[in-house]
Amino acid sequence: MTVIAELKHCDIVFRGATITNCTGAPRFTADVATDDDRISAVGDLGAVAADEDAPAAGRVLAPASSTRTRTTTRRCSRNPIWR
């Protein structure tokens, strides 16, 4: 994963999502950046430019295996509910 300070641009940023990893760890709110259908950074990505911003406040992201994550990212970014 990219160090946030080095990340300047990505394909998609899901802004303000509630993140859960389904392990029982507490949920937290963060931005999630993706590049080439893979998560590239998680955190406060307010300064990161993206080809597409996906407002995600009030939505839950639950990254799973790499295959599922790529499919989910692709589907979510094309879904009008994210726009």
N, CA, C and O atoms as a GROMACS GRO file, in nm:
protein
  332
    1MET      N    1   0.084  -0.117   0.000
    1MET     CA    2   0.000   0.000   0.000
    1MET      C    3   0.089   0.124   0.000
    1MET      O    4   0.195   0.125   0.063
    2THR      N    5   0.047   0.226  -0.069
    2THR     CA    6   0.122   0.350  -0.081
    2THR      C    7   0.118   0.430   0.049
    2THR      O    8   0.015   0.435   0.116
    3VAL      N    9   0.230   0.491   0.084
    3VAL     CA   10   0.231   0.583   0.196
    3VAL      C   11   0.151   0.706   0.152
    3VAL      O   12   0.176   0.761   0.045
    4ILE      N   13   0.057   0.747   0.234
    4ILE     CA   14  -0.035   0.855   0.196
    4ILE      C   15   0.039   0.981   0.154
    4ILE      O   16  -0.004   1.048   0.059
    5ALA      N   17   0.148   1.016   0.220
    5ALA     CA   18   0.222   1.138   0.188
    5ALA      C   19   0.275   1.135   0.045
    5ALA      O   20   0.295   1.240  -0.016
    6GLU      N   21   0.297   1.015  -0.011
    6GLU     CA   22   0.351   1.003  -0.146
    6GLU      C   23   0.241   0.996  -0.252
    6GLU      O   24   0.268   1.019  -0.370
    7LEU      N   25   0.120   0.966  -0.212
    7LEU     CA   26   0.011   0.949  -0.307
    7LEU      C   27  -0.043   1.085  -0.351
    7LEU      O   28  -0.090   1.163  -0.268
    8LYS      N   29  -0.035   1.114  -0.479
    8LYS     CA   30  -0.083   1.241  -0.533
    8LYS      C   31  -0.207   1.222  -0.619
    8LYS      O   32  -0.291   1.312  -0.627
    9HIS      N   33  -0.219   1.107  -0.684
    9HIS     CA   34  -0.328   1.082  -0.777
    9HIS      C   35  -0.359   0.933  -0.779
    9HIS      O   36  -0.270   0.849  -0.763
   10CYS      N   37  -0.487   0.900  -0.799
   10CYS     CA   38  -0.528   0.761  -0.810
   10CYS      C   39  -0.648   0.752  -0.903
   10CYS      O   40  -0.698   0.853  -0.952
   11ASP      N   41  -0.694   0.629  -0.927
   11ASP     CA   42  -0.808   0.610  -1.015
   11ASP      C   43  -0.939   0.653  -0.949
   11ASP      O   44  -1.013   0.734  -1.004
   12ILE      N   45  -0.966   0.598  -0.829
   12ILE     CA   46  -1.090   0.627  -0.758
   12ILE      C   47  -1.059   0.652  -0.612
   12ILE      O   48  -0.975   0.583  -0.553
   13VAL      N   49  -1.127   0.749  -0.551
   13VAL     CA   50  -1.123   0.766  -0.406
   13VAL      C   51  -1.266   0.758  -0.354
   13VAL      O   52  -1.352   0.837  -0.394
   14PHE      N   53  -1.291   0.662  -0.265
   14PHE     CA   54  -1.417   0.652  -0.194
   14PHE      C   55  -1.400   0.741  -0.072
   14PHE      O   56  -1.318   0.711   0.015
   15ARG      N   57  -1.475   0.850  -0.064
   15ARG     CA   58  -1.456   0.952   0.039
   15ARG      C   59  -1.550   0.931   0.158
   15ARG      O   60  -1.672   0.924   0.142
   16GLY      N   61  -1.493   0.922   0.278
   16GLY     CA   62  -1.570   0.918   0.401
   16GLY      C   63  -1.645   0.790   0.428
   16GLY      O   64  -1.750   0.792   0.492
   17ALA      N   65  -1.594   0.678   0.381
   17ALA     CA   66  -1.661   0.549   0.401
   17ALA      C   67  -1.638   0.497   0.543
   17ALA      O   68  -1.539   0.530   0.607
   18THR      N   69  -1.730   0.415   0.589
   18THR     CA   70  -1.709   0.342   0.713
   18THR      C   71  -1.642   0.211   0.674
   18THR      O   72  -1.697   0.134   0.595
   19ILE      N   73  -1.525   0.186   0.731
   19ILE     CA   74  -1.444   0.070   0.693
   19ILE      C   75  -1.458  -0.039   0.798
   19ILE      O   76  -1.446  -0.013   0.918
   20THR      N   77  -1.482  -0.160   0.753
   20THR     CA   78  -1.481  -0.276   0.841
   20THR      C   79  -1.405  -0.387   0.770
   20THR      O   80  -1.417  -0.404   0.649
   21ASN      N   81  -1.328  -0.463   0.846
   21ASN     CA   82  -1.254  -0.573   0.783
   21ASN      C   83  -1.313  -0.708   0.819
   21ASN      O   84  -1.256  -0.812   0.788
   22CYS      N   85  -1.427  -0.706   0.885
   22CYS     CA   86  -1.502  -0.828   0.917
   22CYS      C   87  -1.426  -0.923   1.009
   22CYS      O   88  -1.452  -1.044   1.008
   23THR      N   89  -1.331  -0.870   1.088
   23THR     CA   90  -1.257  -0.954   1.182
   23THR      C   91  -1.300  -0.927   1.325
   23THR      O   92  -1.249  -0.990   1.418
   24GLY      N   93  -1.392  -0.834   1.343
   24GLY     CA   94  -1.432  -0.796   1.477
   24GLY      C   95  -1.363  -0.670   1.526
   24GLY      O   96  -1.398  -0.618   1.632
   25ALA      N   97  -1.265  -0.620   1.449
   25ALA     CA   98  -1.199  -0.494   1.485
   25ALA      C   99  -1.300  -0.381   1.471
   25ALA      O  100  -1.393  -0.391   1.390
   26PRO      N  101  -1.285  -0.274   1.548
   26PRO     CA  102  -1.380  -0.163   1.539
   26PRO      C  103  -1.382  -0.101   1.399
   26PRO      O  104  -1.280  -0.092   1.332
   27ARG      N  105  -1.499  -0.059   1.358
   27ARG     CA  106  -1.513   0.014   1.232
   27ARG      C  107  -1.452   0.152   1.247
   27ARG      O  108  -1.441   0.204   1.358
   28PHE      N  109  -1.411   0.211   1.136
   28PHE     CA  110  -1.358   0.347   1.139
   28PHE      C  111  -1.394   0.416   1.009
   28PHE      O  112  -1.424   0.350   0.909
   29THR      N  113  -1.392   0.547   1.009
   29THR     CA  114  -1.424   0.627   0.891
   29THR      C  115  -1.294   0.670   0.824
   29THR      O  116  -1.202   0.718   0.890
   30ALA      N  117  -1.288   0.652   0.692
   30ALA     CA  118  -1.168   0.689   0.618
   30ALA      C  119  -1.200   0.700   0.471
   30ALA      O  120  -1.309   0.662   0.426
   31ASP      N  121  -1.105   0.753   0.396
   31ASP     CA  122  -1.110   0.753   0.250
   31ASP      C  123  -1.032   0.631   0.203
   31ASP      O  124  -0.937   0.588   0.268
   32VAL      N  125  -1.074   0.574   0.089
   32VAL     CA  126  -1.004   0.458   0.033
   32VAL      C  127  -0.971   0.489  -0.112
   32VAL      O  128  -1.060   0.519  -0.192
   33ALA      N  129  -0.843   0.481  -0.147
   33ALA     CA  130  -0.798   0.505  -0.284
   33ALA      C  131  -0.773   0.372  -0.354
   33ALA      O  132  -0.724   0.276  -0.293
   34THR      N  133  -0.807   0.367  -0.482
   34THR     CA  134  -0.779   0.248  -0.561
   34THR      C  135  -0.704   0.288  -0.688
   34THR      O  136  -0.726   0.394  -0.745
   35ASP      N  137  -0.615   0.200  -0.730
   35ASP     CA  138  -0.542   0.210  -0.856
   35ASP      C  139  -0.543   0.073  -0.920
   35ASP      O  140  -0.514  -0.027  -0.855
   36ASP      N  141  -0.576   0.068  -1.048
   36ASP     CA  142  -0.579  -0.059  -1.120
   36ASP      C  143  -0.661  -0.163  -1.045
   36ASP      O  144  -0.621  -0.279  -1.037
   37ASP      N  145  -0.776  -0.122  -0.990
   37ASP     CA  146  -0.869  -0.209  -0.919
   37ASP      C  147  -0.811  -0.271  -0.792
   37ASP      O  148  -0.856  -0.376  -0.747
   38ARG      N  149  -0.711  -0.206  -0.733
   38ARG     CA  150  -0.654  -0.251  -0.606
   38ARG      C  151  -0.649  -0.134  -0.510
   38ARG      O  152  -0.628  -0.020  -0.550
   39ILE      N  153  -0.669  -0.163  -0.382
   39ILE     CA  154  -0.659  -0.058  -0.280
   39ILE      C  155  -0.515  -0.011  -0.274
   39ILE      O  156  -0.423  -0.091  -0.260
   40SER      N  157  -0.497   0.121  -0.284
   40SER     CA  158  -0.361   0.176  -0.280
   40SER      C  159  -0.335   0.258  -0.154
   40SER      O  160  -0.219   0.278  -0.118
   41ALA      N  161  -0.440   0.307  -0.087
   41ALA     CA  162  -0.421   0.383   0.037
   41ALA      C  163  -0.553   0.391   0.112
   41ALA      O  164  -0.661   0.389   0.052
   42VAL      N  165  -0.541   0.399   0.244
   42VAL     CA  166  -0.658   0.417   0.331
   42VAL      C  167  -0.621   0.524   0.432
   42VAL      O  168  -0.512   0.520   0.490
   43GLY      N  169  -0.710   0.619   0.455
   43GLY     CA  170  -0.683   0.724   0.553
   43GLY      C  171  -0.748   0.854   0.513
   43GLY      O  172  -0.849   0.855   0.441
   44ASP      N  173  -0.692   0.965   0.558
   44ASP     CA  174  -0.740   1.097   0.520
   44ASP      C  175  -0.675   1.134   0.388
   44ASP      O  176  -0.558   1.174   0.385
   45LEU      N  177  -0.749   1.120   0.279
   45LEU     CA  178  -0.694   1.141   0.145
   45LEU      C  179  -0.749   1.267   0.080
   45LEU      O  180  -0.763   1.275  -0.042
   46GLY      N  181  -0.779   1.366   0.164
   46GLY     CA  182  -0.836   1.491   0.115
   46GLY      C  183  -0.752   1.562   0.011
   46GLY      O  184  -0.807   1.631  -0.075
   47ALA      N  185  -0.620   1.546   0.016
   47ALA     CA  186  -0.531   1.614  -0.079
   47ALA      C  187  -0.503   1.531  -0.203
   47ALA      O  188  -0.430   1.576  -0.292
   48VAL      N  189  -0.558   1.412  -0.211
   48VAL     CA  190  -0.531   1.323  -0.323
   48VAL      C  191  -0.633   1.348  -0.434
   48VAL      O  192  -0.753   1.347  -0.411
   49ALA      N  193  -0.582   1.370  -0.555
   49ALA     CA  194  -0.668   1.386  -0.672
   49ALA      C  195  -0.702   1.248  -0.728
   49ALA      O  196  -0.623   1.154  -0.716
   50ALA      N  197  -0.820   1.236  -0.789
   50ALA     CA  198  -0.862   1.108  -0.844
   50ALA      C  199  -0.933   1.129  -0.977
   50ALA      O  200  -0.992   1.234  -1.001
   51ASP      N  201  -0.927   1.028  -1.062
   51ASP     CA  202  -1.003   1.033  -1.186
   51ASP      C  203  -1.152   1.036  -1.154
   51ASP      O  204  -1.230   1.096  -1.227
   52GLU      N  205  -1.190   0.970  -1.045
   52GLU     CA  206  -1.330   0.966  -1.003
   52GLU      C  207  -1.339   0.972  -0.851
   52GLU      O  208  -1.275   0.893  -0.782
   53ASP      N  209  -1.418   1.064  -0.801
   53ASP     CA  210  -1.448   1.071  -0.657
   53ASP      C  211  -1.581   1.002  -0.634
   53ASP      O  212  -1.679   1.030  -0.703
   54ALA      N  213  -1.584   0.912  -0.537
   54ALA     CA  214  -1.708   0.842  -0.503
   54ALA      C  215  -1.745   0.877  -0.360
   54ALA      O  216  -1.686   0.822  -0.267
   55PRO      N  217  -1.841   0.968  -0.339
   55PRO     CA  218  -1.883   1.001  -0.204
   55PRO      C  219  -1.936   0.876  -0.134
   55PRO      O  220  -2.027   0.809  -0.186
   56ALA      N  221  -1.880   0.844  -0.019
   56ALA     CA  222  -1.916   0.718   0.048
   56ALA      C  223  -1.963   0.739   0.191
   56ALA      O  224  -1.976   0.642   0.265
   57ALA      N  225  -1.989   0.862   0.232
   57ALA     CA  226  -2.039   0.887   0.367
   57ALA      C  227  -2.170   0.811   0.386
   57ALA      O  228  -2.258   0.815   0.300
   58GLY      N  229  -2.181   0.743   0.499
   58GLY     CA  230  -2.300   0.664   0.526
   58GLY      C  231  -2.299   0.528   0.461
   58GLY      O  232  -2.396   0.452   0.473
   59ARG      N  233  -2.191   0.495   0.393
   59ARG     CA  234  -2.176   0.364   0.326
   59ARG      C  235  -2.066   0.285   0.396
   59ARG      O  236  -1.976   0.343   0.456
   60VAL      N  237  -2.074   0.154   0.388
   60VAL     CA  238  -1.974   0.066   0.449
   60VAL      C  239  -1.893   0.001   0.339
   60VAL      O  240  -1.948  -0.052   0.242
   61LEU      N  241  -1.760   0.005   0.353
   61LEU     CA  242  -1.670  -0.070   0.265
   61LEU      C  243  -1.608  -0.181   0.347
   61LEU      O  244  -1.560  -0.158   0.458
   62ALA      N  245  -1.610  -0.300   0.293
   62ALA     CA  246  -1.555  -0.416   0.363
   62ALA      C  247  -1.461  -0.489   0.268
   62ALA      O  248  -1.501  -0.587   0.206
   63PRO      N  249  -1.337  -0.442   0.257
   63PRO     CA  250  -1.241  -0.507   0.169
   63PRO      C  251  -1.223  -0.654   0.208
   63PRO      O  252  -1.214  -0.689   0.326
   64ALA      N  253  -1.219  -0.738   0.106
   64ALA     CA  254  -1.203  -0.882   0.128
   64ALA      C  255  -1.082  -0.931   0.050
   64ALA      O  256  -0.980  -0.862   0.044
   65SER      N  257  -1.093  -1.047  -0.009
   65SER     CA  258  -0.982  -1.099  -0.088
   65SER      C  259  -0.959  -1.008  -0.207
   65SER      O  260  -1.046  -0.929  -0.243
   66SER      N  261  -0.841  -1.018  -0.268
   66SER     CA  262  -0.807  -0.927  -0.378
   66SER      C  263  -0.903  -0.941  -0.494
   66SER      O  264  -0.938  -0.841  -0.557
   67THR      N  265  -0.948  -1.061  -0.525
   67THR     CA  266  -1.041  -1.080  -0.637
   67THR      C  267  -1.174  -1.014  -0.605
   67THR      O  268  -1.229  -0.944  -0.690
   68ARG      N  269  -1.225  -1.036  -0.486
   68ARG     CA  270  -1.353  -0.977  -0.449
   68ARG      C  271  -1.342  -0.825  -0.444
   68ARG      O  272  -1.435  -0.755  -0.486
   69THR      N  273  -1.231  -0.773  -0.393
   69THR     CA  274  -1.214  -0.628  -0.384
   69THR      C  275  -1.216  -0.565  -0.522
   69THR      O  276  -1.280  -0.462  -0.542
   70ARG      N  277  -1.146  -0.624  -0.617
   70ARG     CA  278  -1.144  -0.567  -0.752
   70ARG      C  279  -1.283  -0.565  -0.813
   70ARG      O  280  -1.323  -0.466  -0.874
   71THR      N  281  -1.357  -0.674  -0.796
   71THR     CA  282  -1.491  -0.682  -0.851
   71THR      C  283  -1.582  -0.581  -0.783
   71THR      O  284  -1.660  -0.513  -0.850
   72THR      N  285  -1.575  -0.571  -0.651
   72THR     CA  286  -1.658  -0.479  -0.576
   72THR      C  287  -1.627  -0.335  -0.614
   72THR      O  288  -1.718  -0.256  -0.635
   73THR      N  289  -1.499  -0.301  -0.622
   73THR     CA  290  -1.460  -0.165  -0.658
   73THR      C  291  -1.513  -0.129  -0.795
   73THR      O  292  -1.566  -0.019  -0.815
   74ARG      N  293  -1.500  -0.219  -0.889
   74ARG     CA  294  -1.547  -0.194  -1.025
   74ARG      C  295  -1.698  -0.173  -1.025
   74ARG      O  296  -1.748  -0.080  -1.088
   75ARG      N  297  -1.772  -0.260  -0.956
   75ARG     CA  298  -1.918  -0.248  -0.952
   75ARG      C  299  -1.961  -0.120  -0.882
   75ARG      O  300  -2.050  -0.049  -0.931
   76CYS      N  301  -1.899  -0.089  -0.768
   76CYS     CA  302  -1.938   0.030  -0.692
   76CYS      C  303  -1.911   0.157  -0.769
   76CYS      O  304  -1.991   0.250  -0.767
   77SER      N  305  -1.798   0.161  -0.838
   77SER     CA  306  -1.763   0.285  -0.907
   77SER      C  307  -1.856   0.310  -1.026
   77SER      O  308  -1.869   0.423  -1.071
   78ARG      N  309  -1.920   0.206  -1.077
   78ARG     CA  310  -2.012   0.222  -1.190
   78ARG      C  311  -2.157   0.235  -1.144
   78ARG      O  312  -2.244   0.265  -1.225
   79ASN      N  313  -2.182   0.214  -1.017
   79ASN     CA  314  -2.318   0.217  -0.965
   79ASN      C  315  -2.359   0.362  -0.940
   79ASN      O  316  -2.289   0.434  -0.869
   80PRO      N  317  -2.472   0.406  -0.996
   80PRO     CA  318  -2.515   0.546  -0.979
   80PRO      C  319  -2.536   0.587  -0.834
   80PRO      O  320  -2.530   0.706  -0.803
   81ILE      N  321  -2.562   0.492  -0.745
   81ILE     CA  322  -2.584   0.527  -0.605
   81ILE      C  323  -2.458   0.589  -0.543
   81ILE      O  324  -2.469   0.663  -0.445
   82TRP      N  325  -2.340   0.560  -0.597
   82TRP     CA  326  -2.214   0.613  -0.546
   82TRP      C  327  -2.186   0.753  -0.598
   82TRP      O  328  -2.093   0.818  -0.550
   83ARG      N  329  -2.262   0.799  -0.694
   83ARG     CA  330  -2.232   0.928  -0.756
   83ARG      C  331  -2.310   1.039  -0.694
   83ARG      O  332  -2.297   1.155  -0.735
   0.00000   0.00000   0.00000
